[in-house]
Amino acid sequence: MSQIVLDVSPETLLALKIPLEEVGQTLRMAAAVKFFELGRLSSGAAARLAGVPRVVFLSRLADYGVNTFDLTEEQLEKETRLA
């Protein structure tokens, strides 16, 4: 598994208004959601990036304003193959 280190300014950490120990997981989830939304990752791959089960990932999409069932025909076909 690869590891990526991000430098986050104190101002950004304050703006996020989340405990320091949750920053890494929050950033992983946000990245996974965005890559899923852009069609760059399937829901399963995005869930793995976020470090959560697929069902949990799908249920959290609404927290980020992403419609769980607003898939293009191509995305739906891809998700169906992965199911």
DSSP file (Angstrom, degrees, kcal/mol; ACC not computed):
  #  RESIDUE AA STRUCTURE BP1 BP2  ACC     N-H-->O    O-->H-N    N-H-->O    O-->H-N    TCO  KAPPA ALPHA  PHI   PSI    X-CA   Y-CA   Z-CA
    1    1 A M              0   0    0      0, 0.0     2,-0.2     0, 0.0     0, 0.0   0.000 360.0 360.0 360.0 139.4    0.0    0.0    0.0
    2    2 A S        -     0   0    0      2,-0.0     2,-0.4     0, 0.0     0, 0.0  -0.558 360.0-148.5 -87.7 153.6    1.3    3.5   -0.8
    3    3 A Q        -     0   0    0     -2,-0.2     2,-0.4     2,-0.0     0, 0.0  -0.982   7.5-164.2-124.5 136.8    1.4    6.3    1.6
    4    4 A I        -     0   0    0     -2,-0.4     2,-0.5     2,-0.0    -2,-0.0  -0.971   7.2-151.9-120.9 134.2    0.9   10.0    0.8
    5    5 A V        -     0   0    0     -2,-0.4     2,-0.4     2,-0.0    -2,-0.0  -0.916  11.5-166.7-108.4 129.3    1.9   12.8    3.1
    6    6 A L        -     0   0    0     -2,-0.5     2,-0.6     2,-0.0    -2,-0.0  -0.933  16.1-140.5-115.3 137.4    0.0   16.1    2.9
    7    7 A D        -     0   0    0     -2,-0.4     2,-0.5     0, 0.0    -2,-0.0  -0.870  23.6-173.0 -92.6 122.8    1.1   19.4    4.5
    8    8 A V        -     0   0    0     -2,-0.6    -2,-0.0     4,-0.0     5,-0.0  -0.974  20.9-125.8-121.0 125.6   -2.0   21.1    5.8
    9    9 A S     >  -     0   0    0     -2,-0.5     4,-2.2     1,-0.1     3,-0.2  -0.274  20.4-117.7 -68.1 153.7   -1.8   24.7    7.2
   10   10 A P  H  > S+     0   0    0      0, 0.0     4,-2.3     0, 0.0     5,-0.2   0.854 116.0  57.0 -58.2 -34.6   -3.1   25.4   10.7
   11   11 A E  H  > S+     0   0    0      2,-0.2     4,-2.3     1,-0.2     5,-0.1   0.904 106.8  47.8 -63.8 -41.0   -5.6   27.8    9.1
   12   12 A T  H  > S+     0   0    0      2,-0.2     4,-2.0     1,-0.2    -1,-0.2   0.907 109.9  52.4 -66.5 -41.1   -7.0   25.1    6.9
   13   13 A L  H  X>S+     0   0    0     -4,-2.2     4,-0.9     1,-0.2     5,-0.7   0.904 111.0  47.7 -61.2 -41.0   -7.2   22.7    9.9
   14   14 A L  H ><5S+     0   0    0     -4,-2.3     3,-0.6     1,-0.2    -1,-0.2   0.907 110.1  52.6 -64.7 -41.5   -9.1   25.4   11.8
   15   15 A A  H 3<5S+     0   0    0     -4,-2.3    -2,-0.2     1,-0.2    -1,-0.2   0.836 102.9  58.3 -65.1 -32.6  -11.5   26.0    8.9
   16   16 A L  H 3<5S-     0   0    0     -4,-2.0    -1,-0.2    -5,-0.1    -2,-0.2   0.793  90.9-153.3 -68.0 -27.1  -12.3   22.3    8.6
   17   17 A K  T <<5 +     0   0    0     -4,-0.9    -3,-0.1    -3,-0.6    -2,-0.1   0.886  50.4 120.4  54.2  44.3  -13.6   22.4   12.2
   18   18 A I  S   <S-     0   0    0     -5,-0.7    -1,-0.2     2,-0.0    -2,-0.1  -0.963  73.4 -88.4-131.9 152.7  -12.8   18.7   12.8
   19   19 A P    >>  -     0   0    0      0, 0.0     3,-2.3     0, 0.0     4,-0.5  -0.290  37.6-118.7 -59.6 143.7  -10.6   17.1   15.4
   20   20 A L  G >4 S+     0   0    0      1,-0.3     3,-1.3     2,-0.2     4,-0.5   0.843 112.9  59.3 -52.2 -39.6   -7.0   16.7   14.2
   21   21 A E  G 34 S+     0   0    0      1,-0.2     4,-0.3     2,-0.1    -1,-0.3   0.629 105.6  50.2 -69.8 -11.5   -7.1   12.9   14.5
   22   22 A E  G <> S+     0   0    0     -3,-2.3     4,-2.4     2,-0.1    -1,-0.2   0.472  84.6  90.1-101.4  -4.2  -10.0   12.8   12.0
   23   23 A V  H <X S+     0   0    0     -3,-1.3     4,-2.6    -4,-0.5     5,-0.2   0.925  85.8  49.4 -61.6 -48.0   -8.4   15.0    9.3
   24   24 A G  H  > S+     0   0    0     -4,-0.5     4,-2.3     1,-0.2    -1,-0.2   0.935 114.2  44.3 -58.1 -49.4   -6.7   12.1    7.4
   25   25 A Q  H  > S+     0   0    0     -4,-0.3     4,-2.4     1,-0.2    -1,-0.2   0.887 112.9  52.5 -64.2 -38.8   -9.9   10.0    7.2
   26   26 A T  H  X S+     0   0    0     -4,-2.4     4,-2.4     1,-0.2    -1,-0.2   0.909 110.6  46.9 -64.1 -42.6  -12.0   13.1    6.3
   27   27 A L  H  X S+     0   0    0     -4,-2.6     4,-2.4     2,-0.2    -1,-0.2   0.884 111.2  52.0 -67.3 -38.4   -9.6   14.0    3.4
   28   28 A R  H  X S+     0   0    0     -4,-2.3     4,-2.4    -5,-0.2    -2,-0.2   0.925 111.9  46.3 -61.9 -44.2   -9.6   10.3    2.2
   29   29 A M  H  X S+     0   0    0     -4,-2.4     4,-2.8     2,-0.2     5,-0.2   0.925 112.1  50.2 -64.9 -44.1  -13.4   10.3    2.1
   30   30 A A  H  X S+     0   0    0     -4,-2.4     4,-2.3     1,-0.2    -2,-0.2   0.911 112.6  46.8 -62.0 -42.3  -13.6   13.6    0.4
   31   31 A A  H  X S+     0   0    0     -4,-2.4     4,-2.7     2,-0.2     5,-0.2   0.924 112.6  49.7 -64.6 -43.9  -11.1   12.5   -2.3
   32   32 A A  H  X S+     0   0    0     -4,-2.4     4,-2.2     1,-0.2    -2,-0.2   0.914 111.1  49.2 -61.8 -43.5  -12.9    9.2   -2.8
   33   33 A V  H  X S+     0   0    0     -4,-2.8     4,-2.9     2,-0.2    -1,-0.2   0.930 112.7  47.4 -62.1 -46.0  -16.3   10.9   -3.1
   34   34 A K  H  X S+     0   0    0     -4,-2.3     4,-2.4     2,-0.2     6,-0.2   0.922 111.7  49.0 -65.2 -44.0  -14.9   13.4   -5.7
   35   35 A F  H  <>S+     0   0    0     -4,-2.7     5,-2.4     2,-0.2     6,-1.2   0.886 113.8  47.8 -62.7 -37.6  -13.2   10.7   -7.8
   36   36 A F  H ><5S+     0   0    0     -4,-2.2     3,-1.3    -5,-0.2    -2,-0.2   0.936 110.9  50.8 -64.5 -46.8  -16.4    8.7   -7.7
   37   37 A E  H 3<5S+     0   0    0     -4,-2.9    -2,-0.2     1,-0.3    -1,-0.2   0.870 110.2  49.8 -59.6 -38.5  -18.5   11.8   -8.7
   38   38 A L  T 3<5S-     0   0    0     -4,-2.4    -1,-0.3    -5,-0.2    -2,-0.2   0.543 115.7-116.5 -77.9  -6.6  -16.1   12.5  -11.6
   39   39 A G  T < 5S+     0   0    0     -3,-1.3    -3,-0.2    -4,-0.4    -2,-0.1   0.633  83.9 119.5  81.0  13.3  -16.4    8.9  -12.7
   40   40 A R  S   <S+     0   0    0     -5,-2.4     2,-0.4    -6,-0.2    -4,-0.2   0.748  76.1  32.3 -82.5 -24.8  -12.7    8.2  -12.1
   41   41 A L  S    S-     0   0    0     -6,-1.2    -2,-0.2    -9,-0.1    -1,-0.1  -0.981  79.6-124.3-131.4 144.6  -13.4    5.5   -9.6
   42   42 A S     >  -     0   0    0     -2,-0.4     4,-2.7     1,-0.1     5,-0.2  -0.304  40.0-102.0 -70.8 168.6  -16.2    2.9   -9.2
   43   43 A S  H  > S+     0   0    0      1,-0.2     4,-2.2     2,-0.2     5,-0.1   0.877 124.0  51.0 -63.5 -35.5  -18.1    2.9   -5.9
   44   44 A G  H  > S+     0   0    0      2,-0.2     4,-2.0     1,-0.2    -1,-0.2   0.926 112.3  44.6 -66.8 -44.6  -16.1   -0.1   -4.7
   45   45 A A  H  > S+     0   0    0      2,-0.2     4,-2.2     1,-0.2    -2,-0.2   0.891 114.1  50.3 -66.7 -38.9  -12.7    1.4   -5.6
   46   46 A A  H  X S+     0   0    0     -4,-2.7     4,-2.5     2,-0.2    -1,-0.2   0.897 108.4  52.5 -65.5 -39.5  -13.8    4.7   -4.0
   47   47 A A  H  X>S+     0   0    0     -4,-2.2     5,-2.3    -5,-0.2     4,-1.3   0.902 108.8  50.2 -62.5 -40.6  -14.9    2.9   -0.9
   48   48 A R  H  <5S+     0   0    0     -4,-2.0    -2,-0.2     2,-0.2    -1,-0.2   0.912 110.2  50.0 -64.1 -41.3  -11.4    1.2   -0.7
   49   49 A L  H  <5S+     0   0    0     -4,-2.2    -2,-0.2     1,-0.2    -1,-0.2   0.913 112.6  47.2 -61.4 -41.5   -9.7    4.6   -1.0
   50   50 A A  H  <5S-     0   0    0     -4,-2.5    -1,-0.2     2,-0.1    -2,-0.2   0.701 110.8-125.8 -72.9 -19.2  -12.0    5.9    1.8
   51   51 A G  T  <5S+     0   0    0     -4,-1.3    -3,-0.2     1,-0.3    -4,-0.1   0.800  72.0 108.4  78.5  29.6  -11.2    2.9    3.9
   52   52 A V  S   <S-     0   0    0     -5,-2.3    -1,-0.3    -6,-0.1    -2,-0.1  -0.914  77.8 -87.5-133.0 159.6  -14.9    2.0    4.5
   53   53 A P     >  -     0   0    0      0, 0.0     4,-2.5     0, 0.0     3,-0.3  -0.322  42.8-112.8 -61.9 151.7  -17.2   -0.7    3.3
   54   54 A R  H  > S+     0   0    0      1,-0.2     4,-2.9     2,-0.2     5,-0.2   0.872 116.8  54.4 -55.2 -41.9  -19.0    0.0    0.0
   55   55 A V  H  > S+     0   0    0      1,-0.2     4,-2.0     2,-0.2    -1,-0.2   0.902 109.6  47.4 -61.8 -41.2  -22.4    0.3    1.7
   56   56 A V  H  > S+     0   0    0     -3,-0.3     4,-1.5     2,-0.2    -2,-0.2   0.923 111.3  51.4 -65.4 -44.3  -21.1    2.9    4.1
   57   57 A F  H >X S+     0   0    0     -4,-2.5     4,-0.9     1,-0.2     3,-0.6   0.949 110.9  47.5 -57.6 -50.1  -19.4    4.8    1.2
   58   58 A L  H >< S+     0   0    0     -4,-2.9     3,-0.6     1,-0.2     4,-0.4   0.877 110.9  51.7 -60.7 -37.8  -22.7    4.9   -0.7
   59   59 A S  H 3< S+     0   0    0     -4,-2.0     3,-0.4     1,-0.2    -1,-0.2   0.770 107.8  53.1 -71.3 -23.9  -24.7    6.0    2.3
   60   60 A R  H XX S+     0   0    0     -4,-1.5     3,-1.1    -3,-0.6     4,-0.6   0.607  83.6  87.5 -85.6 -12.7  -22.2    8.9    3.0
   61   61 A L  G X<>S+     0   0    0     -4,-0.9     5,-2.3    -3,-0.6     3,-1.6   0.874  82.7  58.3 -55.3 -39.6  -22.5   10.3   -0.6
   62   62 A A  G >45S+     0   0    0     -4,-0.4     3,-1.6    -3,-0.4    -1,-0.3   0.825  95.2  64.6 -61.8 -30.4  -25.5   12.5    0.4
   63   63 A D  G <45S+     0   0    0     -3,-1.1    -1,-0.3     1,-0.3    -2,-0.2   0.749 107.4  43.0 -61.8 -22.3  -23.3   14.1    3.1
   64   64 A Y  G <<5S-     0   0    0     -3,-1.6    -1,-0.3    -4,-0.6    -2,-0.2   0.248 121.6-105.8-107.5   9.7  -21.2   15.5    0.3
   65   65 A G  T < 5S+     0   0    0     -3,-1.6     2,-0.6     1,-0.3    -3,-0.2   0.716  75.8 137.2  74.8  20.7  -24.1   16.5   -2.0
   66   66 A V      < -     0   0    0     -5,-2.3     2,-0.5    -6,-0.1    -1,-0.3  -0.890  55.1-129.0-104.2 125.4  -23.6   13.6   -4.4
   67   67 A N    >   -     0   0    0     -2,-0.6     3,-1.2     1,-0.2    -5,-0.0  -0.596  11.2-151.4 -73.9 120.4  -26.7   11.8   -5.5
   68   68 A T  T 3  S+     0   0    0     -2,-0.5    -1,-0.2     1,-0.3    -9,-0.0   0.830  94.4  38.2 -60.7 -34.3  -26.2    8.0   -5.0
   69   69 A F  T 3  S+     0   0    0      1,-0.1     2,-1.2    -3,-0.0    -1,-0.3   0.197  83.6 103.5-108.7  16.1  -28.4    7.1   -7.8
   70   70 A D    <   +     0   0    0     -3,-1.2     2,-0.3     0, 0.0    -1,-0.1  -0.528  51.6 148.3 -95.7  66.4  -27.6    9.8  -10.3
   71   71 A L        -     0   0    0     -2,-1.2     2,-0.1     1,-0.1    -3,-0.0  -0.774  47.0-123.0-103.6 145.1  -25.4    7.5  -12.5
   72   72 A T     >  -     0   0    0     -2,-0.3     4,-2.8     1,-0.1     5,-0.2  -0.324  36.0-103.4 -71.9 167.2  -25.0    7.8  -16.3
   73   73 A E  H  > S+     0   0    0      1,-0.2     4,-2.3     2,-0.2     5,-0.2   0.899 124.5  50.8 -60.2 -39.9  -25.8    4.7  -18.3
   74   74 A E  H  > S+     0   0    0      2,-0.2     4,-2.2     1,-0.2    -1,-0.2   0.912 111.3  47.0 -64.1 -43.2  -22.1    3.9  -18.6
   75   75 A Q  H  > S+     0   0    0      2,-0.2     4,-2.9     1,-0.2    -2,-0.2   0.908 111.6  51.0 -65.5 -41.6  -21.5    4.3  -14.9
   76   76 A L  H  X S+     0   0    0     -4,-2.8     4,-2.3     1,-0.2    -2,-0.2   0.906 110.3  49.4 -63.1 -41.4  -24.6    2.1  -14.1
   77   77 A E  H  X S+     0   0    0     -4,-2.3     4,-1.9    -5,-0.2    -1,-0.2   0.909 112.3  48.1 -62.5 -42.4  -23.3   -0.6  -16.5
   78   78 A K  H  X S+     0   0    0     -4,-2.2     4,-1.4     1,-0.2    -2,-0.2   0.922 112.4  48.3 -63.6 -45.7  -19.8   -0.5  -14.8
   79   79 A E  H  X S+     0   0    0     -4,-2.9     4,-1.0     1,-0.2    -2,-0.2   0.879 109.1  54.2 -63.0 -37.8  -21.3   -0.7  -11.3
   80   80 A T  H  < S+     0   0    0     -4,-2.3     3,-0.5     1,-0.2    -1,-0.2   0.888 106.6  51.3 -64.8 -39.7  -23.5   -3.6  -12.4
   81   81 A R  H  < S+     0   0    0     -4,-1.9    -1,-0.2     1,-0.2    -2,-0.2   0.841 111.2  48.9 -64.6 -32.6  -20.5   -5.5  -13.6
   82   82 A L  H  <        0   0    0     -4,-1.4    -1,-0.2     1,-0.2    -2,-0.2   0.643 360.0 360.0 -82.3 -15.5  -18.7   -5.0  -10.3
   83   83 A A     <        0   0    0     -4,-1.0    -1,-0.2    -3,-0.5    -2,-0.1   0.493 360.0 360.0 -68.3 360.0  -21.7   -6.1   -8.2
